Every structure is written in structure tokens, then in C-alpha cells.
């Protein structure tokens, strides 16, 4: 995975989580839906952060992240 792709996906997850927070505070969506988005989004954010951190600029491979 390229570094730009991992970064973009990480930003998308962060924006969706932030948008869910704003909508929950405004009362547009129920709090349980915000929590569901947060529970589903946090692991994805961490995975994409790790992929971004370990990705090389030139290669398009998936780097080894360890155990």
C-alpha cells in the first residue's frame, strides 16, 4: 500500500468519526450510532496509521508490521 493511500484512508476515517461526533452533539443522530461509528472506526484508524507509518515512498507493497 502506498503511503498516500494509507494517509487518505486514515483521514477519511477520522473525518467520518468527527462528523459523527458533531451530529451526535447536535442531536441529529442517536448516541449509540455515534458510539458504533467510533467502535468500528478506531481499529481502522490504527491499522491505517500503522500502514502509513511503515510504508515506503517508492514501493507499492504492504509492509511487515510485526505481531
KALIN-V787768 format. One line per field, one symbol per residue. burial: 1 if it has 16 or more other ideal C-beta (glycine too) atoms within 10 Angstrom, else 0. A space follows every 50 residues. Layout:
burial: ???
This chain:
burial: 11100110110010011001000100001000010010001001100110 11001000000000000
